[in-house]
Amino acid sequence: MTWDVLNIIGTLAFAISGAIIAMKEDYDFFGVQVLGFTTAFGGGTIRNLLIGIPIENVWSQGDLFITVFLINGILFIIPSHWFTYWNKWGILFDAIGLAAFAIQGSMSAVQFDAPLSAVVVAATLTGAGGGIVRDVFAGRKPMIFREEIYALWAALGGLLIGLGYIQNSLLIAGLFIAIVLLRMLSVHYQWKLPRRTLT
């Protein structure tokens, strides 16, 4: 049940993120749907390929497909001035998707008895993979390479789950809240990883 809840939360949060970025880039209705779907399901698809989960499992989420299609359609027709709130709340949706999918991805890897390294990578790619696909399709440099600390929080969450420190619903909820808060604090305080430029 926890896995399903995280999957729904992450999928819907990233679908909203993808659809709104598509509209910011002046995509048509089809483009909005494509970007919403690839953002919502891209990370899970990459994870499945990585840890050997049958790729056709992605297509078993019929109800979620319909829900994402409806949400993308609603976002496409609502008044434009509603999106003035996106700059304030958009990062929150992205942080929620990151946290939900990072935890869900690492739990999936643990269920398949994957080694610790694979659990961490699964958490990172499930959490950030949809955003990477979204940014590439939108012609942007992926957020994880240019913005405040992002994928690191997903990797740390996967590390805690892979090491066996997070094993019940209460701790999972706490980890979810922690990842969301850390991502939001990263944005607020502009925490960045060290970088180097060659000239």
Phi, psi and omega in degrees: 000318178300317179301315181295318180297314179298321180297316180294313181300310181297317182298312183291319180297316180287329176299316178298315180301312182295317182295319183290321177296323177300318179290326175297328179271009176066038176282154176279184185302318179296317179298321178297317179295316181298314182291323176297317180291316183292327177291319183290321188247354184295316182297317179294324178295316178299317179299315181300318177297323185291314187255010171086016174285134181308127185297334181291347177299334178301324185279358180275001183263053186304314182297322179292322177302313181297318181297316179297317178301316181293317180297315178300320179294319178296316180299327183292331187254349181287156184303144184297326184294342176297333184281358174297337178280349184296321181299333180275320187254349184298320179296327179295315178301317180295320179294322178296315178298318179301311183295313183298314183285329177297314180293315181297319180296317180292324177296321178298317180295320179297319179298332179266015178055037179286151176294166184304318181300320179291326178296315180295316180295320178298318178298316183293314183287325178291319181289319186254346186299317179298320178294324177296312179300316179303311184292322178295315179295331180272001179074028181247154170292129183307138183305324185292345181260352187226346185256191178296169184310128188227284186293336180302322181294323176295317180297319179294322175298316177297323179297316180296319179290318180297327178279354176087014181280339183245104188228002177221169187298324181295316179291324177297317178297319178297319178295320178302311180297320181297316180295317178299313181296317180295321177295317180294320177295324177300319180290314184297316183261002178057048175288128179228151173284155178302143178223159181222136179245129177268129180240000000 
